[in-house]
Amino acid sequence: MNALERVKPGLPQGARPDGEGRRRRAPVRLAVRAVLALILLVAVAGTGGFLYFAETVAALEAPRDPKADAIVVLTGGYQRIDRAIGLLKRGAGQRLLISGVNPATSGNQIRKLTQSSSSLFECCVDMGYEAVDTIGNANETARWISDHRFRRVLVVTNNYHMPRSLLELKVIDPRTEFVAYPVVNSDLKRGNWLRQPGVLKAMLSEYLKYSLAHIRAFAGARSWSGLRGDTAGLSGG
């Protein structure tokens, strides 16, 4: 049989049968489908997580008769500071930390803006100038709590900022009991906030930061667990 007879009729020389081509393309199609399915799964999980986060934030309410050893307010607006100082005046806590104060802002300026007495600030208000973000707030607050040996602390911040604030505080200081006292700037109990671009953007941004904080906390816990395991193995040997 010569070379011409060995070429299959109907196929150009060098061409491969359709079945073989389909077999070669199958892994590519499977990979594309897997990637699309993963993207869809992440999108669904992210949307569900955001809606749960929004529902949790909307359900936050300030306790009617808050009592604690002390109060900490995370700066970001004078409304929060006003509320915290009001709690201090009512005896909800013995002492107040204003965490994350701008270095250019003095205690006297805050006192005047909140129309508080000099004696109240001198005896019971501490200014924290080191924190520049929520993690910094947590570190600054933990040191303050340790210095004064508080065990139960009211946390004053915006409602949408509260979940991440509590998470960061508990990661740094798991022994202290933190009680949420949310300041509500936007009524999230009504669904119309979804049509307000500013509120929606703030909520989405906070949800992303909260999710990253969870991942970081989980990774830190796993690392610490592994370190303890290694240490136990060395001591046991």
C-alpha positions as CSV (number, residue, x, y, z in Angstrom):
1,M,0.0,0.0,0.0
2,N,1.5,3.4,-1.0
3,A,1.4,6.6,0.9
4,L,-1.7,7.9,-0.9
5,E,-3.7,4.9,0.0
6,R,-2.9,5.3,3.7
7,V,-4.5,8.7,3.9
8,K,-8.2,8.4,5.0
9,P,-10.7,9.7,2.5
10,G,-12.4,13.0,3.3
11,L,-9.6,14.2,5.6
12,P,-6.8,16.5,4.5
13,Q,-3.4,15.2,5.0
14,G,-2.2,15.9,8.6
15,A,-5.8,16.5,9.9
16,R,-7.0,14.7,13.0
17,P,-10.4,13.0,13.5
18,D,-13.1,15.1,15.2
19,G,-13.3,12.7,18.2
20,E,-9.6,13.3,19.0
21,G,-10.0,17.1,18.9
22,R,-13.0,17.0,21.2
23,R,-11.0,14.9,23.7
24,R,-8.2,17.4,23.7
25,R,-10.6,20.3,24.2
26,A,-12.6,18.6,27.0
27,P,-10.1,19.5,29.9
28,V,-10.2,23.1,28.8
29,R,-13.9,23.2,28.9
30,L,-14.0,21.6,32.3
31,A,-11.5,24.1,33.6
32,V,-13.5,27.0,32.3
33,R,-16.7,25.6,33.8
34,A,-15.0,25.0,37.2
35,V,-13.7,28.6,37.2
36,L,-17.2,30.0,36.3
37,A,-18.8,27.8,39.0
38,L,-16.3,29.1,41.6
39,I,-16.9,32.7,40.6
40,L,-20.7,32.1,40.9
41,L,-20.2,30.4,44.3
42,V,-18.1,33.3,45.6
43,A,-20.6,35.8,44.3
44,V,-23.6,34.0,46.0
45,A,-21.6,33.6,49.2
46,G,-20.5,37.2,49.2
47,T,-24.0,38.5,48.5
48,G,-25.5,36.3,51.2
49,G,-22.8,37.3,53.7
50,F,-23.3,41.0,53.0
51,L,-27.1,40.7,53.5
52,Y,-26.5,38.9,56.8
53,F,-24.0,41.6,57.8
54,A,-26.5,44.3,57.0
55,E,-29.3,42.6,58.9
56,T,-27.0,42.2,61.9
57,V,-26.0,45.8,61.9
58,A,-29.6,46.9,61.5
59,A,-30.6,44.9,64.5
60,L,-28.0,46.5,66.8
61,E,-29.5,48.5,69.6
62,A,-28.0,50.4,72.5
63,P,-28.7,48.9,75.9
64,R,-31.3,50.8,77.8
65,D,-29.5,50.9,81.1
66,P,-25.8,50.3,80.3
67,K,-23.4,49.6,83.2
68,A,-19.7,48.9,82.9
69,D,-16.4,49.6,84.5
70,A,-15.4,52.0,81.7
71,I,-16.3,53.4,78.3
72,V,-14.3,53.7,75.1
73,V,-15.3,55.7,72.1
74,L,-13.7,55.2,68.7
75,T,-13.4,58.6,67.1
76,G,-14.8,59.4,63.7
77,G,-17.4,62.0,64.5
78,Y,-18.4,64.2,67.5
79,Q,-21.8,62.5,67.7
80,R,-20.0,59.4,69.0
81,I,-18.0,61.5,71.5
82,D,-21.2,63.3,72.7
83,R,-22.9,60.0,73.3
84,A,-19.9,58.6,75.2
85,I,-19.6,61.7,77.4
86,G,-23.3,61.5,78.1
87,L,-22.9,57.9,79.2
88,L,-20.0,59.0,81.5
89,K,-22.1,61.8,83.1
90,R,-24.9,59.3,83.7
91,G,-22.5,56.9,85.5
92,A,-22.5,54.2,82.9
93,G,-18.8,53.8,83.5
94,Q,-16.1,55.2,85.8
95,R,-13.7,56.4,83.1
96,L,-13.7,57.2,79.4
97,L,-11.1,56.7,76.7
98,I,-11.4,58.7,73.5
99,S,-9.3,56.6,71.1
100,G,-7.8,57.8,67.9
101,V,-7.9,61.5,68.6
102,N,-6.3,63.7,65.9
103,P,-2.9,65.0,67.3
104,A,-4.0,68.5,66.5
105,T,-7.1,68.3,68.7
106,S,-6.8,69.0,72.4
107,G,-8.9,67.7,75.2
108,N,-9.9,71.3,75.9
109,Q,-11.4,71.6,72.4
110,I,-13.4,68.4,72.8
111,R,-14.6,69.6,76.2
112,K,-15.9,72.9,74.7
113,L,-17.5,71.2,71.8
114,T,-19.3,68.7,74.1
115,Q,-20.1,71.4,76.6
116,S,-18.6,69.4,79.4
117,S,-17.0,70.6,82.7
118,S,-13.3,70.8,83.3
119,S,-13.6,68.7,86.4
120,L,-15.1,65.8,84.4
121,F,-12.3,65.8,81.9
122,E,-9.6,66.2,84.5
123,C,-10.8,63.3,86.6
124,C,-12.3,60.8,84.2
125,V,-11.4,61.4,80.5
126,D,-8.3,60.0,78.8
127,M,-7.2,61.0,75.3
128,G,-5.7,58.4,73.0
129,Y,-3.6,59.9,70.2
130,E,-1.8,56.8,68.8
131,A,-4.5,55.0,66.9
132,V,-5.0,55.7,63.2
133,D,-7.3,52.8,62.3
134,T,-9.5,50.2,64.0
135,I,-6.6,47.9,64.7
136,G,-4.8,50.8,66.4
137,N,-8.0,51.5,68.4
138,A,-8.0,48.0,69.6
139,N,-4.3,48.1,70.7
140,E,-4.7,51.5,72.3
141,T,-7.9,50.3,74.2
142,A,-6.3,47.1,75.3
143,R,-3.3,48.9,76.9
144,W,-5.7,51.3,78.6
145,I,-7.8,48.5,80.0
146,S,-4.8,46.7,81.2
147,D,-3.4,49.8,83.0
148,H,-6.7,50.3,84.8
149,R,-7.7,46.6,85.2
150,F,-11.1,47.0,83.8
151,R,-13.2,43.9,83.1
152,R,-16.4,45.2,81.4
153,V,-16.2,48.0,78.9
154,L,-18.8,49.8,76.8
155,V,-17.8,50.4,73.2
156,V,-19.2,53.4,71.5
157,T,-19.0,53.7,67.7
158,N,-21.2,53.8,64.6
159,N,-23.5,50.8,64.1
160,Y,-22.0,49.7,60.8
161,H,-18.5,50.0,62.4
162,M,-19.4,48.0,65.5
163,P,-19.0,44.4,64.3
164,R,-15.4,45.0,63.1
165,S,-14.5,47.0,66.2
166,L,-15.7,44.3,68.5
167,L,-13.9,41.6,66.5
168,E,-10.6,43.5,66.6
169,L,-11.0,44.2,70.4
170,K,-11.7,40.6,71.2
171,V,-8.7,39.4,69.1
172,I,-6.4,41.7,71.1
173,D,-8.1,41.4,74.5
174,P,-10.2,38.2,74.8
175,R,-10.5,38.4,78.6
176,T,-12.4,41.7,78.7
177,E,-16.2,41.8,78.2
178,F,-17.0,44.3,75.5
179,V,-20.6,45.7,75.4
180,A,-21.8,47.3,72.2
181,Y,-23.3,50.8,72.4
182,P,-24.0,51.6,68.7
183,V,-24.6,55.1,67.4
184,V,-27.1,55.0,64.6
185,N,-26.5,57.6,61.9
186,S,-28.5,55.8,59.2
187,D,-31.7,53.8,59.8
188,L,-30.8,50.5,58.3
189,K,-34.1,48.8,59.4
190,R,-35.7,50.3,56.3
191,G,-34.7,48.7,53.0
192,N,-34.6,52.1,51.3
193,W,-30.9,52.5,52.4
194,L,-30.1,50.1,49.5
195,R,-31.1,53.0,47.2
196,Q,-28.8,55.5,48.9
197,P,-25.4,55.3,47.2
198,G,-23.5,56.9,50.1
199,V,-24.9,54.5,52.7
200,L,-24.6,51.5,50.4
201,K,-21.0,52.3,49.6
202,A,-20.1,52.7,53.3
203,M,-21.8,49.4,54.2
204,L,-20.0,47.5,51.3
205,S,-16.7,49.0,52.3
206,E,-17.2,48.1,56.0
207,Y,-18.3,44.5,55.0
208,L,-15.2,44.0,53.0
209,K,-13.0,45.3,55.9
210,Y,-14.9,43.1,58.3
211,S,-14.4,40.0,56.1
212,L,-10.7,40.7,55.8
213,A,-10.5,41.1,59.6
214,H,-12.1,37.7,60.0
215,I,-9.6,36.1,57.7
216,R,-6.7,37.8,59.5
217,A,-8.1,36.7,62.9
218,F,-8.5,33.1,61.6
219,A,-5.0,33.0,60.1
220,G,-3.6,34.4,63.4
221,A,-5.4,31.9,65.5
222,R,-4.2,29.0,63.3
223,S,-0.6,30.3,63.5
224,W,-0.8,30.6,67.2
225,S,-2.3,27.1,67.5
226,G,0.6,25.8,65.4
227,L,3.1,27.6,67.5
228,R,1.7,26.1,70.7
229,G,1.7,22.7,69.1
230,D,5.4,23.0,68.2
231,T,6.3,24.3,71.6
232,A,4.4,21.4,73.3
233,G,6.3,18.9,71.1
234,L,9.6,20.4,72.1
235,S,8.8,20.4,75.7
236,G,7.4,16.9,75.6
237,G,10.6,15.6,74.0
